[in-house]
Amino acid sequence: MARRQDPCGEQYPMNSAVTKPRSPVRPGGLAVVFWLAILAVMPLARAQDLADHQYTSEAVQAGLRVYNRECALCHGPQGDLVSGINLRTQQFRTAQSDADIREIVRRGAAQGQMPAFNLSDNEMNGVVAYIRAGFDPDATAVRIGDAASGEALFRGKGECADCHRVNGVGPRTAPDLSAIGTVRSAASLQRNLLDPAGAILPINRPVRLVTRNEETVLGRRLNEDTYTVQVIDSNERLRSFRKSDLVSYEVSMQPSKQPTTLSSDEVADVLAYLLSLRGLQ
């Protein structure tokens, strides 16, 4: 299945702000060592990009929502699906400064590989903040509980197993979580529990299709390109449709599940269980 390729481009602990390091102002051996270290880990950084920038928690959270809505389908939840680019670790093709990132997002990429995005100033600042914060600014604030208790909640009170599959057991109406602990962070999983509407990835949104044969199909989108869409339908069947054969095609902007009613202690336990899921060994 063809994917769009776009050339847009480790983690800052934070409570209220992420701050980039200031450039050294005193000459001498320590300054030389400092700059060599910076150049080693940030080969594309320019001196002007090492100026003092601050990104608030609010901006990073806003950027997460914009990223999931506009960017994650091509770049992926970890920002590494486009060859030669890893947004989470600041690996870009051409961008060096915050201004460069804004310009690429605003104007799009050369030769039409990435469309231009008309974002507000707050949305644009949020996207930059989210990228610069390494995609997971709140990891140190997430509490992890007991995995055994979390598994019981997952299969019982939390009703997670009603939709999610783990190690070959359960339905396919929501993403398979068998190895979720290897690909998602604690903060990301917590956001999915507490704010499904803001955290759900575009590719995982529910869809409703009506074919020219008057068949209505409800399911979860797995993949999509310009001409086709693949879904898991409500009967857990993998199906592929040509868009030209559809009378209507609707993608829901809301998840099928509402935010969890679990207590904070129970959420911590479920997080511990999800983080323990690393696939069949």
C-alpha positions as CSV (number, residue, x, y, z in Angstrom):
1,M,0.0,0.0,0.0
2,A,1.5,3.3,-1.0
3,R,2.0,5.9,1.6
4,R,2.6,9.6,1.2
5,Q,6.3,10.5,1.9
6,D,6.9,13.9,3.4
7,P,10.1,15.5,4.5
8,C,9.0,17.3,7.6
9,G,11.3,16.6,10.8
10,E,15.5,12.7,24.0
11,Q,13.0,13.5,26.1
12,Y,12.9,16.6,28.3
13,P,11.6,16.1,31.8
14,M,9.2,18.9,32.5
15,N,6.5,20.2,34.8
16,S,5.8,23.5,33.2
17,A,8.4,24.2,30.5
18,V,11.0,22.7,28.3
19,T,14.1,24.9,28.0
20,K,16.8,24.6,25.4
21,P,20.4,25.1,26.7
22,R,21.9,28.5,26.5
23,S,25.0,29.0,24.4
24,P,28.2,29.4,26.5
25,V,29.3,33.0,26.8
26,R,32.8,32.5,28.3
27,P,35.7,31.6,26.1
28,G,38.2,28.9,27.0
29,G,38.5,25.1,27.1
30,L,35.1,24.4,28.7
31,A,33.3,26.4,26.0
32,V,35.1,24.3,23.3
33,V,34.2,21.1,25.0
34,F,30.6,22.3,25.3
35,W,30.3,23.1,21.6
36,L,31.9,19.8,20.6
37,A,29.3,18.0,22.7
38,I,26.4,20.0,21.2
39,L,27.7,19.3,17.6
40,A,28.0,15.6,18.4
41,V,24.4,15.2,19.4
42,M,22.8,17.9,17.2
43,P,24.7,17.9,13.9
44,L,22.2,20.0,12.1
45,A,21.7,22.6,14.8
46,R,22.8,26.2,14.1
47,A,24.0,28.6,16.8
48,Q,20.8,30.6,16.5
49,D,18.7,27.6,17.3
50,L,20.5,27.1,20.6
51,A,19.1,30.4,21.9
52,D,16.8,30.2,24.9
53,H,13.4,28.8,23.9
54,Q,10.7,27.7,26.3
55,Y,7.8,25.5,25.5
56,T,5.0,25.3,28.1
57,S,3.2,22.1,29.0
58,E,0.0,23.7,27.6
59,A,1.7,24.2,24.2
60,V,3.1,20.7,24.1
61,Q,-0.4,19.2,24.9
62,A,-1.9,21.4,22.2
63,G,0.8,20.2,19.8
64,L,0.0,16.6,20.6
65,R,-3.6,17.1,19.5
66,V,-2.6,18.8,16.3
67,Y,0.0,16.2,15.6
68,N,-2.4,13.3,16.0
69,R,-5.0,15.1,13.8
70,E,-2.7,16.2,11.0
71,C,0.7,14.5,11.1
72,A,0.5,11.0,12.7
73,L,-1.1,9.3,9.7
74,C,2.1,9.8,7.6
75,H,4.8,10.3,10.2
76,G,3.5,7.7,12.7
77,P,2.9,7.9,16.5
78,Q,6.7,8.0,17.1
79,G,7.5,10.3,14.2
80,D,9.7,7.8,12.4
81,L,7.6,6.4,9.5
82,V,9.1,8.6,6.8
83,S,12.5,7.4,5.6
84,G,15.4,9.6,6.8
85,I,13.2,11.4,9.3
86,N,12.6,10.9,13.0
87,L,10.7,13.9,14.5
88,R,10.9,12.6,18.0
89,T,14.7,12.5,18.0
90,Q,15.0,15.7,16.0
91,Q,16.3,14.0,12.8
92,F,15.2,16.1,9.9
93,R,16.2,16.3,6.2
94,T,16.4,20.1,5.8
95,A,15.1,21.8,8.9
96,Q,17.5,23.1,11.5
97,S,15.7,25.8,13.5
98,D,12.1,26.2,14.8
99,A,11.6,28.7,12.0
100,D,12.5,26.0,9.5
101,I,10.0,23.6,10.9
102,R,7.3,26.2,10.8
103,E,8.1,27.1,7.2
104,I,7.9,23.4,6.0
105,V,4.6,22.9,7.8
106,R,3.2,26.2,6.5
107,R,4.3,25.9,2.8
108,G,4.5,22.1,2.4
109,A,7.3,20.2,0.9
110,A,8.9,20.4,-2.5
111,Q,7.2,18.5,-5.4
112,G,4.0,18.1,-3.6
113,Q,5.2,15.3,-1.2
114,M,3.7,17.1,1.8
115,P,0.7,19.4,1.6
116,A,0.7,22.9,3.2
117,F,-1.1,23.2,6.5
118,N,-3.0,26.4,7.4
119,L,-2.5,26.3,11.2
120,S,-3.2,29.1,13.7
121,D,-0.2,30.5,15.5
122,N,-1.1,28.6,18.7
123,E,-1.4,25.3,16.7
124,M,1.9,25.9,14.9
125,N,3.7,26.8,18.2
126,G,2.2,23.6,19.7
127,V,3.5,21.4,16.9
128,V,7.0,22.8,17.3
129,A,6.8,22.4,21.1
130,Y,5.6,18.8,20.8
131,I,8.5,17.9,18.4
132,R,11.1,19.7,20.5
133,A,9.8,18.1,23.7
134,G,10.5,14.6,22.3
135,F,6.8,13.7,22.0
136,D,6.5,12.7,25.7
137,P,6.9,15.7,28.0
138,D,4.9,14.3,30.9
139,A,6.5,10.9,31.3
140,T,7.9,11.7,34.7
141,A,4.4,12.7,36.0
142,V,2.8,9.3,35.1
143,R,2.3,6.9,38.0
144,I,2.6,3.2,37.3
145,G,0.7,0.7,39.5
146,D,0.5,-3.1,39.8
147,A,0.4,-5.0,36.5
148,A,-1.6,-8.0,37.9
149,S,-4.3,-5.8,39.2
150,G,-4.3,-3.9,35.9
151,E,-4.9,-7.1,33.9
152,A,-7.9,-7.9,36.1
153,L,-9.2,-4.4,35.5
154,F,-8.5,-4.6,31.7
155,R,-10.6,-7.8,31.4
156,G,-13.2,-6.7,33.9
157,K,-14.3,-3.4,35.2
158,G,-12.3,-1.4,32.6
159,E,-14.0,-3.2,29.7
160,C,-10.9,-2.9,27.6
161,A,-11.0,-6.5,26.5
162,D,-14.4,-5.9,25.0
163,C,-12.7,-4.2,22.0
164,H,-9.0,-4.9,22.2
165,R,-7.1,-8.1,21.4
166,V,-4.1,-9.3,23.4
167,N,-1.9,-12.3,22.4
168,G,-4.5,-13.8,20.2
169,V,-7.4,-13.4,22.6
170,G,-10.2,-10.9,22.0
171,P,-11.9,-9.1,19.1
172,R,-10.3,-7.0,16.4
173,T,-12.6,-4.0,16.5
174,A,-9.9,-1.9,18.2
175,P,-6.1,-2.0,17.8
176,D,-4.3,-5.2,18.9
177,L,-2.4,-4.4,22.1
178,S,-0.2,-7.5,22.3
179,A,3.0,-5.5,22.0
180,I,1.8,-2.0,23.0
181,G,4.4,-1.8,25.8
182,T,7.1,-1.7,23.1
183,V,5.8,1.1,21.0
184,R,3.9,3.5,23.3
185,S,5.0,5.4,26.3
186,A,3.3,5.5,29.7
187,A,2.2,9.1,29.1
188,S,0.8,8.3,25.7
189,L,-1.2,5.3,27.0
190,Q,-2.5,7.4,29.9
191,R,-3.7,10.1,27.5
192,N,-5.6,7.4,25.5
193,L,-7.4,6.3,28.7
194,L,-8.2,9.8,30.0
195,D,-8.8,11.7,26.7
196,P,-9.6,9.2,23.9
197,A,-11.0,11.9,21.6
198,G,-7.7,14.0,21.8
199,A,-5.3,11.1,21.7
200,I,-6.8,8.6,19.2
201,L,-4.7,8.3,16.0
202,P,-6.4,9.2,12.7
203,I,-5.9,5.7,11.3
204,N,-7.7,4.2,14.3
205,R,-10.9,6.2,14.0
206,P,-14.2,4.3,13.3
207,V,-15.6,4.5,9.8
208,R,-18.9,4.0,8.1
209,L,-19.1,3.0,4.5
210,V,-22.0,2.7,2.1
211,T,-21.3,0.8,-1.2
212,R,-23.1,1.1,-4.5
213,N,-24.8,-2.2,-3.7
214,E,-26.4,-0.5,-0.7
215,E,-24.3,-2.3,1.9
216,T,-23.5,-0.4,5.0
217,V,-20.2,-1.3,6.6
218,L,-19.1,-0.2,10.1
219,G,-15.6,-0.8,11.2
220,R,-12.1,0.4,12.0
221,R,-9.8,1.9,9.4
222,L,-6.5,0.0,8.9
223,N,-5.0,1.8,5.9
224,E,-6.0,4.2,3.3
225,D,-4.5,5.8,0.1
226,T,-5.9,8.0,-2.6
227,Y,-8.0,5.3,-4.3
228,T,-8.7,2.5,-1.7
229,V,-9.4,2.0,2.0
230,Q,-9.0,-1.1,4.1
231,V,-11.0,-1.8,7.2
232,I,-11.8,-4.4,9.9
233,D,-15.6,-4.6,9.8
234,S,-17.9,-5.1,12.8
235,N,-17.7,-8.9,12.1
236,E,-13.9,-8.8,12.4
237,R,-13.4,-9.3,8.6
238,L,-10.5,-7.7,6.8
239,R,-12.1,-5.8,3.8
240,S,-10.7,-3.6,1.0
241,F,-12.8,-1.1,-0.9
242,R,-12.3,1.1,-4.0
243,K,-13.4,4.6,-3.1
244,S,-15.0,4.8,-6.6
245,D,-17.4,2.0,-5.5
246,L,-18.6,3.9,-2.4
247,V,-21.6,6.1,-2.2
248,S,-20.4,7.5,1.1
249,Y,-17.4,7.2,3.3
250,E,-17.4,8.8,6.8
251,V,-14.6,8.9,9.4
252,S,-15.8,9.5,12.9
253,M,-13.9,12.2,14.8
254,Q,-14.9,10.6,18.1
255,P,-13.7,7.2,19.6
256,S,-16.3,4.5,20.2
257,K,-15.4,4.4,23.9
258,Q,-15.8,7.3,26.4
259,P,-13.1,8.4,28.8
260,T,-12.4,5.8,31.5
261,T,-14.4,5.9,34.7
262,L,-11.5,4.1,36.6
263,S,-10.0,5.8,39.6
264,S,-6.5,7.3,39.4
265,D,-5.1,4.2,41.3
266,E,-6.9,1.9,38.8
267,V,-5.6,3.8,35.8
268,A,-2.1,3.4,37.2
269,D,-2.6,-0.4,37.5
270,V,-4.0,-0.6,33.9
271,L,-0.9,1.4,32.7
272,A,1.4,-1.1,34.4
273,Y,-0.4,-4.0,32.6
274,L,-0.3,-2.3,29.2
275,L,3.4,-1.5,29.6
276,S,4.1,-5.2,30.4
277,L,2.6,-6.2,27.0
278,R,5.6,-6.9,24.8
279,G,4.3,-9.6,22.4
280,L,4.6,-13.3,22.6
281,Q,8.2,-14.2,23.7
